[in-house]
Amino acid sequence: MGSGRERRCRMGLAISMAALWIGIGPSATAAAPDLHPCKDPKFARCGTLSVLENRAAAQGRKIALNVMVIPAIGAAKKPPVFWLEGGPGGAATDDGSFIASEPTLKFLRDHDIVLVDQRGTGQSNQLQCPPPSAPQGYFGHIENDPERLKSCRANLEKKADLTLYTSSIAADDLDDVRAWLGYDKIVLWGGSYGTKEAQIYMRQHPAHVAAAILDGVDPFTSRDPLYYAYGSQKGLERVFADCAAQASCAKAYPDLPQSFAKLLDSFRRGPLTAHVRPKPKGAPVTVRYSLGDFGYTVRGILYDPKQTAKLPQQITTSARTGNLDAFAQAYYDRAYGLDRFLSQGMYLSITCAEVQPPDADDVTRWTAGTFIGDYLVQDYRNACALWPHAKIPPAYFLPLQSEIPTLLLSGGRDPTTPAEFAEGVARHLTNGLHVVFPQGGHGNADGPCGLSIVQKFIETESVKGLDTSCVKAVTTSVPFVVPKT
């Protein structure tokens, strides 16, 4: 979201290279789809399903949806797990080789795992914009480089109607894939933006959902990027409080909020100079690093608990020395990676269509007093003015009402999908359970505790009596980086 699932929530599964693939689902028929060995991993099966770009039309341009199935190796055939990628703009099949080789999800051995590149991503008619030619091209804006966007739009409109790449249409694509593979009931597992896609599928095709896992919950009422500044501010304040509560961190960085305020103040007269090392290789170059760039950098750091552990040290060191190179490099590395991971055209088609534009009072309410301010709101507003997008009916923004068993996971430091977002979604789910990791970031299903909760939930397809006590054990302290004594 916002670059969305800007972090890949990593799943894993131990699969024997020698496993024989016999079927693809509990209700596979003789008219099985034409699937072949994938290039990577070779024991997975890949194929394409053709769907109309304009599903409301009886004819016209078609999209070949890229599909990967990692087959179950257990004796018991249980409902398949459909992994829904974040972003929007991430390609689900990019995670295939990792999922197939990482052992942490061996409890899914009785489930097929299905990954579908959503329309506009990966190999499903990808809507990608060319990256900037030099590091400075990443700085000074997030989405709004006008000339770059205009050129990208002109090129993509040769192969796509950019108003037809919405989440609701993609959910119907996904159901076509389910039926094509011969499945009846499926388990949805979504991270970040993938949680919204899961909710849409649950609303449009409830009869085919056995259970759903929503990690880093993106509600229909979210108004990205309006809430980004608020969520980031809350996440940073949580870091300040956690550092003050940890004796070693409080001793090493007694003036952490003041040091951060000093950094913000240093930008008041305009962008500063910093140095970054280009990718994939090259000598350091000088860039102009703005207040908006710095705020977006901190927001990105808050996604990852491991990076957040270094944040007090980075803030204190930069405030003392005036050297912003470490922050600028973190910004550049993240922007460079996202530019290759996310399909920017698809991202804009969804974000610009499915977010209600804020008025001036909204912007003031949600950004005033935050370290990001209205920077992201204005940048996205300008970008969406240049990008064609669909008209979304008001009913889309109503909360999901469902009895489907649903596990919701949140992190207390998440700068994008705060726990209160998930709490609002959970209120409308009669069989929902919301679990909060107080010191977690954006995505909490990839640690031992989160995985153990998910495992039991998938086994029972119920939230009743679900043991979540391990959350207390993993949140008793924060391993902030402090100087060695």
Secondary structure, 3 states (H helix, E strand, C coil): CCCCCCCCCCCCCCCCCCCCCCCCCCCCCCCCCCCEECCCCCCCEEEEEEEECCCCCCCCCEEEEEEEEECCCCCCCEEEEEEECCCCCCCHHHHHHHHHHCHHHHHHCCEEEEEECCCCCCCCCCCCCCCCCCHHHHCCCCCCCHHHHHHHHHHHCCCCCHHHCCHHHHHHHHHHHHHHHCCCCEEEEEECHHHHHHHHHHHHCHHHEEEEEEECCCCCCCCCCCCHHHHHHHHHHHHHHHHHHCHHHHHHCCCHHHHHHHHHHHCCCCCEEEEECCCCCCCCEEEEECHHHHHHHHHHHCCCHHHHCCHHHHHHHHHHHCCCHHHHHHHHHHHHHHHHHCCHHHHHHHHHHHCCCCCHHHHHHHHCCCCCCCHHHHHHHHHHCCCCCCCCCHHHHCCCCECCCEEEEEECCCCCCCHHHHHHHHCCECCEEEEEECCCCCCCCCCHHHHHHHHHHHHHCCCCCCCCCHHHHHCCCCCCCCCCC
